[in-house]
Amino acid sequence: MSAEAVDPTPPPPPKGALGRAGAWFKAKREQLREHFAEFGGIAIATYFTIFALTWIGFVVAIRMGVEVDGAAENTGSIGAAYVATKLTQPLRILATLALTPAVAGVWFRLAGRKREPKSDT
């Protein structure tokens, strides 16, 4: 069994607008995973609540007469709303990161207990 050498130099930064945007999105996604690990079910519930409200909002808007163009126009109101909701994913991730600590604070205050500090072990 041989040990492989690990290159200590970091990879070069991504080039171009899409490379930077992809790197930013990847960093936010990793931050969201850490957020889920720290806040657990509250973070997941916050994320899916925002997702459901966004999806329902788009369904209602489309059924009330908002015109949908492109590939989504042939999928019906629920399918078009899903496509629009997926397009808002970066914004929903940012909203989850911003709102979860406040939601957790309210949740623990209503439950009458304090949030356990995160252990570094």
C-alpha positions in Angstrom: 0.0 0.0 0.0 1.6 3.3 -1.1 0.8 6.7 0.2 -0.2 9.2 -2.5 1.4 12.7 -2.3 -1.1 15.5 -1.7 -0.5 18.8 -3.5 -0.7 21.5 -0.9 -1.4 24.3 -3.4 -5.0 25.4 -3.6 -6.7 25.1 -7.0 -6.7 28.3 -9.1 -9.8 30.6 -8.7 -12.5 30.1 -11.3 -12.4 32.4 -14.3 -15.2 34.3 -15.9 -18.6 35.3 -14.6 -20.1 31.8 -14.6 -17.1 30.4 -12.8 -17.3 33.1 -10.1 -21.1 32.7 -9.8 -20.7 28.9 -9.6 -18.1 29.2 -6.9 -20.3 31.6 -4.9 -23.3 29.3 -5.2 -21.2 26.3 -4.1 -19.9 28.3 -1.1 -23.5 29.3 -0.1 -24.7 25.7 -0.5 -21.9 24.5 1.8 -22.8 27.3 4.3 -26.4 26.1 4.1 -25.3 22.5 4.9 -23.4 23.8 8.0 -26.5 25.8 9.0 -28.6 22.6 8.8 -26.0 20.8 11.0 -26.1 23.6 13.5 -29.9 24.3 13.7 -31.1 20.9 12.6 -34.9 20.6 12.0 -35.6 24.3 12.5 -33.3 25.1 9.5 -34.9 22.4 7.4 -38.4 23.5 8.3 -37.5 27.1 7.5 -36.1 26.2 4.1 -39.1 24.0 3.1 -41.6 26.6 4.5 -40.0 29.3 2.3 -40.0 26.8 -0.7 -43.7 26.0 -0.2 -44.8 29.6 0.2 -42.8 30.6 -2.9 -44.3 27.7 -5.0 -47.8 28.5 -3.8 -47.3 32.2 -4.5 -46.2 31.4 -8.1 -49.2 29.0 -8.6 -51.6 31.6 -7.5 -49.9 34.3 -9.6 -50.0 32.2 -12.7 -53.6 31.2 -12.2 -54.6 34.8 -11.7 -53.2 35.7 -15.1 -49.4 36.1 -15.1 -48.2 35.2 -18.5 -45.6 32.4 -18.7 -43.3 32.3 -21.8 -40.8 29.7 -22.9 -40.5 26.0 -22.1 -42.5 26.4 -18.8 -45.7 27.6 -20.6 -46.6 24.1 -21.7 -46.2 22.5 -18.2 -49.4 23.9 -16.7 -49.6 26.3 -13.7 -48.0 23.9 -11.2 -45.1 22.9 -13.4 -44.4 26.5 -14.4 -44.6 27.5 -10.7 -42.1 24.8 -9.9 -39.7 26.0 -12.6 -40.0 29.6 -11.3 -39.5 28.4 -7.7 -36.3 26.6 -8.7 -35.0 29.8 -10.3 -35.4 31.5 -6.9 -33.3 28.9 -5.1 -30.3 31.2 -4.5 -32.5 33.8 -3.0 -34.3 31.2 -0.9 -31.0 29.9 0.4 -30.0 33.4 1.4 -33.4 33.9 3.1 -33.0 30.6 5.0 -29.5 31.6 6.2 -30.8 35.0 7.4 -34.1 33.9 9.0 -33.2 30.6 10.7 -31.4 32.1 13.7 -34.5 34.4 14.4 -36.9 31.5 13.9 -34.8 29.3 16.2 -34.8 32.1 18.8 -38.6 32.4 18.7 -39.1 28.7 18.7 -36.9 28.2 21.8 -38.5 31.2 23.6 -42.0 29.8 23.0 -40.9 26.3 24.1 -39.5 27.9 27.3 -36.0 26.6 27.0 -32.6 27.9 25.9 -30.8 26.8 22.8 -27.9 24.5 23.6 -24.5 25.9 22.7 -22.8 24.3 19.8 -19.9 22.1 21.0 -16.6 22.1 19.1 -15.8 18.5 19.9 
